[in-house]
Amino acid sequence: SSGINAEYGYFLDLVRKWAEMPHTKLSSHGEKLIVMEKIQSDSALEDSSLSAREVIRAVKNISRCWSDLNTPICEGNASIFVYVATTLSGYICNFTSQLKNLVVDMRYHATYDTQFDIQDEMLVAFNNLYILRQLNLALEEELNFKIWGAFNEKVHQTIVENDAKMWREESLMASGLVEKMDPAIEKFVFELKKASPDVAASQVLGLLLDYLDSNISLISRMQDKNSLANIVVNIWGKICSKMKQVVESKPELEKNHYQRVSDSLKFLKHHFHHNLGENGIPEEKLIARREFAQVVDTLDLQKMDTADLVVLHYKQQSEERGERSTGAGVIDLKLSLKERRDGKAILFVKLLGARELIALDTNGKSDPFIQLQVVPHHLFPDCELKQSTVKKGTLEPIYNEMFEFIIPQDQICNGVLVLTVFDYDFISANDFEGEAMVRLTDLPRNSEQHVKWTMALHRPKQDSIYKILAGRINDRVATKFVEIRRKAMEAEDFMLEQSERGSSASGRIPSDS
């Protein structure tokens, strides 16, 4: 038995050398075939091309060769057959990468003046890849190797892994194809910005529908219907992202404009689901696209009144906060809320101190102070901004200071206490350290004792609501909100900008004068 194994081991080296020769020659030949396909733009190609058929012929020839040998497989020579099977699968997989480049790397840059349309060569590339995937999956049956145990598992695992790689290449082809359609889709979708709100959505989107129908009609010749659906869904996602840009690009549109965009989105969803015949996409897949959810959310926000948006902003921001550490430090305080008979309530705040603050001065320390405010401002106009004393040269300040706010009881459900920590700077503006929020509804009412809270400081990023309200420059409530929130919402961007400019400072935020 050991002698037989040694002899087969000798043949294994020869088999590897033999397998490398057709692999190398076919790879080079395949590249030439693909280049020829790429330049044959003046004539329509068949649904599958010479390059794919050449690969199929090569694999079948090698398979037939091994079948004619009719060599019995034993433990000693099983590794030879495993090598042949995995090498062929790898060759098929590598060839699909070249097919992907035919679509993704095609040097075509569409502009508003040169509309991109799907071409026959691209359709052929998708069909080629589908045919080769089927060839790879059928390789075990084609070779007709009776390999057992661990050897069979290795062959099967290699084939499955290569199929997954080929599917990824196909997905890249689909996304690359849709990306080339981007300028044309943007041009047609942006007609929503120009057209009068009185014009029906179907009329404004007429050119877009013609463009989509002509291209989807061409790719309907694809043999792989899963890949076809993948392209159509990617086109849907691209349209949704462009509609979101339409909504965000004109932040002060009248509500009927937003309603028209919303109607257009519903119209297109119906078109993709019902009007594409057998190429129609299930509605649940259209709704599941991340881009669809984003444009729907943006539309819903844009259609809201400013006052409601401000309340929603603080509600969402406070719900995301808590005791969870963020690396920006924590605030310790005691709180209580007592109702009065006149319809008012008193919010008592005992500011104990802060811990683990970020060092913002060059000496490794900070001069922290804390601002306290009950928001939204338009609901609590009588709650003035309050401020603690400044504690010099420390990252663990102790305050033990008391503050009171008189608030209307009927607005407690919308109220949020915001505590913002700054590093005091005598010469220039104060640096933003972080902020914490407490919803007034979380506080026990009429308690005899203050409840101790430990709140993690956060360094928030701009959310969609802030961006929308920042665009409503003619709205007094919106401008007041932006004035109050700018320090926190733009602090990270400001500090990043300073860092990119090579500033030695960590960032300067406009101070309250």
N, C-alpha and C positions, 0 to 999 in steps of 0.2 A: 504493500500500500504506500509506503514512504517513497519507493522508487517511482511509482506512477505519479504521485504528487510532484516529485522533483521534475519529472519530464514535462508535465503540464505547466509547471512554473516556467520552464524554458520557453514553451510556446506562447505563454502569456506576453512575454516581452516582444515577440514577433507580431502577435496580434495587435498590440498597442501601436507598433510602428506602422503596421498595415492600415489600421483604422485612422491614423493621423493623416495619411496621404490623401485619401478622398475627402476627409474633413477640410483640410487646408485648400485643396483644389476647388471644392464646391463653395467654400466661403468666398474665395476670390472670384469665382465664376458668378456666384449669386450677386455680389456687389456690382459686377458689370451689367448683369441683367436688370438690376433695379435702376441703375443709371440710365440704361436704354429706355426703360419704362418711363422714367421721369422726364425724358426729353421728347417723348412721343405725344406731346400735347395736341398735335394737329390731327390726330386720328383717335377715334374711340377704341378703347381696349375691350377685350372680352371680360366677362365677370370674374374670371380668374386668369392669371397671367403666366407667362413662360417661366418666370423665376420660381413661382410656387410649384408649378408642375415639374420643374427640374429637380427641386428638392424631393418631391414625392417619388419621382423616378429613381433618384439615387438611393433613397431609403429602401424602396421596394427591391432594388437590385441587390443591395447588401443583405436584405432579409432573405431573398430567394437563394443567394449564395450559401447562407448558413443553413437554410432549409435543405438544400441539395446535399450538403455534407452529411446530414442525417447522423450527426455525432451524438451518441448517448451521453447524457450529462450525469456526472458523478461528483462526489465531494471534492475530488482533486481538481477537476476542470471547471467547476461552477463559476469561479471567479472570472474566467475568460468570457463566459456568456453574459455575466453581469456587466463586465466592462463594455462589451459590444452594445448591450441594450442602453446603458446609461450614456454612452458616448453619442449614440444616435439621437437620444432624447435631448441631450445638451446641444447638439448641432441644430436641431429643429428650433429649440428655444433661442439660440443665438441669432438665427436668421430672422426671427420676428423683430428683433431690435432694429435691424436694417429696414424692415418694412415700416416700423414706427417712424423712423427718420424721414421716410418718404413723405409723410404727412406733416409731422411736427416741424421739420427743418426746411420745408419747401420755402424758398425765398420769395414770399408773397406778402407784401405789406399794404393792405387795403387802406384807402383814405376816403374822405367824404366824396371825392371825385371819381374814385375807382372802386366800384362795389365788388366785394368778394362773393363768388359763388362756388359751391362745392363742385369739384371736377371729377371726371371719370377715373383718373389715375388714383384719386383718393378712395373712391369706392372699391376699386380693384385691390388696393392695399388692405382694406378691411376684410374683403372676401378671402384674400390670400391668407391672412392671419387666422381666420376662422377655419379654413381648410387644414392649415398646419396644426392648429390645436387639436382637431379631430384625428389627424395622423398620429400625433404624440400620444393621445389617449388610447389609440388602438394599437400601440406599438407592441404591447405584450402579446396580443392575439396575432399580430402580423408576424412576429418573430417565432411564435409557437414554441417558445422555450419552456420546458417543463422543469422549472427551477423550484426548489422547495425551501421551506423554512426561512431562515434569516436572509438567504440570498434573494428569495422572491420578494420579501418585504423591502429590501434595499432598492430593487428595481422599481417596485410599485411606488415607493416613497419619492424616488427621483422623478418619476413621470408626473406625479401629483404636484410636486414642488415646481417643476418646470411649467406645468399648466397654470399655476398661480402666477408665475412670472409673466407668462404670455398674456394673461388676463390684465395684469397691471400695465403692460405695454399697450394693450388695446384701449384701456382707460385713458392712458396718456395721449393716444391718438385721438380719442373722442374729445378730450378737453382741448387739445391743440387745434383741432378742427374748428371747434366752437369759438376759440379765442380769435381765430382769423375772421370770424363773422362779427366780431365785436364792433368795429366802426360802423358797419351797415346797420346793425341792430340799434346802436346808440343814435344814429341819425334819425331813424324812423320813430323810436320811442320818444326822443326829445321834441317831436312835433307836438306832444302834449303840452309843452311849455308855451308854444307859440299860438296854438289854436284858441279860439274863443271858447269859453266854458259852455256856450250854448250849442256848440257842435257836438253831435253824438260821438261816443267813443268808437263805434264801429267805423265811422267815417274818417276820423283822425288816424286810426290804425290801419286803414286800407292798404297803404304801401307796405307796411310791415307784414301784413297777412299774405300779400302777394309774394313777398320775398321768402317768407317761411315756407309757404306751400310749394313753391317751385323747387326749393332745395330739399325739403323733406320728401317730395315726390321722387327725386333722384336717388336718395339714400334708401328708399323703400326697396330697391333692388338688392340690398345687402342680404346675404344668406343667413347671417347671425342676427336673429331678431332681438336678442338680448343687447347686443352692441348697438343696434338701431335705436332701441328704447333708451339706452344710455346717452346717445347723442341728443335725442329729442329732449330728454329731461335736463341735460346740460344747457341746451338752448333756452329752455324755460327758466332755469336759474339765472342765466345771463340777462334775460329780459327783466326779471324781477330786480336784479341788482341795478339795472339802468333806471327802472321806475323809481327805485329808492333815491337815486341821484337826482331825478327830476324833483322829487319832493323836498330834498335837502337843499337844492340849489336856489330855491326861491322861498325863503323862510316866512315871508309875509304875504303869501298868496291868500286870496279870499277863500272862504271855506268851500264855495262851490267848485273852485279849481281842485281842491283835494278830493271832493266828492267825485269829480269827473275822473281823476286818477284811480280812485277806488273802483269806480264803475268799469274803467278800462281793464283793471286787473281781473275783475270777475269775468269780464267778456273774454279775455285771453285764456283764463283758466278753463272756461267752458269750451273754447275753441280747441285747446290741446287735449281735452278729454273726449269731446263729442265729434268734432269736425275733421279729424285726421283719419277717419276710416279705421282700418285695421292697425294703423300706427298710433292711434290714440292712447294716451297714458292714463292709467287709473288715477282717480282724483286723490286718493290717499297718498300716492307718490308725489303728486304736485304739491300738496299741502305740506308734505314732510320736508321739502327743500328748505334749507336754512335761509336762503335769500328771500323766499316767499314770506317766511315768518318775520324777517327783518323789515320788509317793506310794509307789511300789514301793521306791525307795531309802530313804525314811524308815522304811517298815515293816521292811526288812532291817536297818537300823541299830537300831531299837527292839528287835528280837528278839535282838540280840547281847548277850553278857555285858559287864559294865562293863570288865573288864580287857582284853578284845579290842577294845572301842571306843577305849580310851585308846591302845593300840598303833597302831590304824588311824589315829587322829588325827595322831599324830606322824609316821607314815609318809607320809600325804598331805601334811601341812604341809611336811615336809622335801623331798619330791619337787617341790614347787612353787617351791622356793627355788633359788638359784644365784648366779652371778656377775653376772646381769643387774641393771643399775642401777635403783633405785626412787626415787632422790632423797632417800633417808634416810641415805646414807653407806655406807661399807664397813668391814670389819674385816680386818686382816692378821694371820695367825697361822701357826705351824708345828705339825704334828701327827704323831704316830706311835703305833702300837699294838703292844706286845710281849707275847707269850704266856709264861706261866710253867708249870712242871711241875705245880703244885698245882691246875690247872683255872681259875686266875685269869689276868687280863691287865691290863697297866698302860697306861692312856691318858695319854700325855704331851702337854701343851698348852703351847706357848710363845706367849704373847700379845704380839705385836709392837706393835700400835697400831690406831688407827682414823682414818679420813679422811672429809672432806666431811660432817661431822655437821650436824644441824639446830641452829640457835641457839635455845635455849629461855629464855635469860635476857634481861632488858631491855637489857643492854649489848651485845647481839649476839653473845654467847659462850655457852659452857656449861661446866659442871664435871663432865665425864663420868667414870663408872666402869662396869665391866663385871662382870656376874654370869655364872658358868659352872655348868652343871648337866647331869648325865647323866640322861635320862628314858627310859621312864616310871618314876615313883618306885616303884611297887609291884614292879617287876622289879629296880631298883637301889636298894634302901633304904639301903645303906651308903655310897652316893655322895653326900656332903653338898654342899650349895651352897657354892661358892667365889666369892671376890670380889676384884677388883683394887683397886689404890689409886685415889684420886680425883685427877684432873689438873685444876687450877684454870684457868679462863679460856681455854679453847682448843677449837677444833673439829677439831684434828689431834693428838690425844693420842698420846704414845709411852709404852709400858709396859715391854716387854722383861721380862715376868714369867713364871715357870714354875709350872705346876699339874699335879698327878697325880691320877688316879682309878683305883681298883682295881675291876675289873668281872669278873663271871663270864663265862667264855668261851662257855658255851652260850646266853647272852643277847645276844651281840654282834649277832646278826641282827635284834634288836628295838631296839637302843640308838640314841639320838640325842643328840648334844651340842648343847645350846642355849646361845647366848651372847646375853645381853640387856644393852643399853646404857641407862643411866639418867643423867639430869642431877641431880647432888647438890644438895640444898637443905637448909641448916642449920636453917631455921625451920619449914618445912612439908614436905610429902611430896615424894619424889623424882619427877621427871618421866620418863615412858617415852619413850626415843628411837627404839628399834627393836630387832629381834632377828634372829639368823641361826642356821641349823641345819645340822648335819653328821651324816649317817648313818654309824655306825661301820663298816658294811659297805663304805663307800666308801674306807676307809683301808687302805693296804698294811700287812700284818702282818709283824712282825719285821724291819722295815727298819732298816739301820744309821744312816740319816739321817732327820731330820724332813722331812716334805713341806710345802712352803709352800702356804697356801690364802688366797685373797682372797674373802670372802663379803659379798654385798650385804645390807644391813640391810632388813628388811621391817616394815611396820606392819600386822599381820594383822587381818582382820575375823572376826567370830564365824561358825563353820561349823555345820552341822547337828549334828555330833557334840558340839560344846561345848554347844549348847542342850539336847540330850538329857541329857547328863551333869549339867548344871546343875539339871535337874529331878529327878534321883535323889538327893534330899536325905537319904535314909536309908541311902545306900550309902557306906561309909567311903572306898573307893577313888575313887568319883566326887567326893566332897567334897574330898578331898586334891588331886585333879587340878584341880578348879575353883579351889581356893586358889592353886595354883601358876600356873595359866594366866590368871587373871582380869586381871592387870596388862596383859598383852599383848592378850588378846582383847577387852577392854572399854575399852582406852585411847582408841580413835578415838571411840567413843560418848560417853565421858566428856568428851573435849576438845570435841566438837561441842556437847554440852549446856552446857559452860562458855561457849563462844563465843556460843551463842544467848542466854544470860543476860547477855551484855555484859561478861563478865569480862575483865580485862586480861591474866590469866594464860592460858597455853596449855593448862592442864588439870593437875590434880594426881592422881597415882596413889598409893594407899596404899603406904607405905614398909615395908621390913623393919626391925623393931626388934630 
